[in-house]
Amino acid sequence: MSDQDVFVNVVGGVKVTETSADLALLLALISSFRDRPLPKDLVVFGEVGLAGEIRPVPSGQERLMEAAKHGFTRAVVPMANAPKKEIPGMKVYGVSKLSDALSVLDEFD
């Protein structure tokens, strides 16, 4: 995508105040570029470093539990935020680099 101009707009007056939106934003960009929508039951969070490493974010377990309560059944999260025990009704994919997250997306086809 290095030859693309990318403009990001967060709708509805939402303010992005932390780095946990990094991974979700990148996967949304890839989804748009590939013209393949992300699944509606997918939740994504994680900080992305300049070298593509996926860093954990605060309150990862709580975020996953809340997402499960709201009907999300799949999650892509930093490996360090992956739950120690299974969350009922949710498949969690722990990733440590951006290429891992892209591989997970390819599994959804």
N, C-alpha and C positions, 0 to 999 in steps of 0.2 A: 504494500500500500504506500510505498515511499513516494510514488508519483501522484498521490491523491491529496487534494486539499480537504481537510476535515474540520467541520464546525460542529461544536457540541452545544446543545441547548437543553437545560433541564426545565421541564414544563411545570406548570401549576404553582410557581412560586417556591418550589422546593429549593433549599440551599444545601449544597454539598459541602459539609464542614469537616469531613474526615477522609482519610485515604482508603477506607473500606470500599468505596465505590469504584476504585481503579479497575479491578478485574471485571466487574459487571460492565463498565463502560467499554473496555477493550473487546469483550465478547460481543457486545451489541454492535460495535463497529465492524467486527469480522462478520457477524450475521448479515449486516447490511451489504457489505462488500461482496459476500458470497451469494446474496439474494436467497438466503435460507433462514427463515425465522427460528428464533430460539423457542423451545417448548414453553407453553404457558404455565406448566407446573414446576418450573426451574427457578431456584433462587441462587444468586451468586454474590459472594463478597470476598474481598482480599486486597491487600496493597500490592502493587506491582513495582518492582525496582527497575532501574535503567537497563540492567542486564537480563530482564525477563524473569527474575526470581519472584516467587509469590510469598509475601510475608504475612504472618498472622496479624489479626486485628483484635482489639479488646472485645470481650463478651461474646466470643464465638459460639459457645454452647447455648447461651441464652438466645442468640439470634436464630440458631437452628430450631430450637424448641418453639419459639414464637412463629417461625415460618411454617413449621409442621401444623401448628394450631390453625393457621390460615389456609391450609389445604395444599401447600407446596409438597411435592413428593420426591423431588430430586434437588440436589444441591452440589455446587462446585465451590469448594472452599480451600483455603490454605491447608496444607498437610498438618500443620501444628494446631489448627482449629478443628480438625476432624474429631468427632466424638469418640470417647473411650468405649462407650457402650452404644449399641444400636438405638436409633430413634424410631419408634414404631411408625410404620407407613412412609418412611423416608429413606431413599438411597443417597448416601453422601459420598462424593468423590473428592478425596483429598489430593491436591496438586502442589508441586513444589516449584514448577516453572511454567511459563506461559505455553510452551509447546505441549506440556501435559494437559493443560486445560483445553487446548485445541483438539487434542486426541480424544478427549471425553466428548466434545461436541460432535465429532465424527461418529461416535458410537450411537448417537441419538437418531441417526438417519434411518 
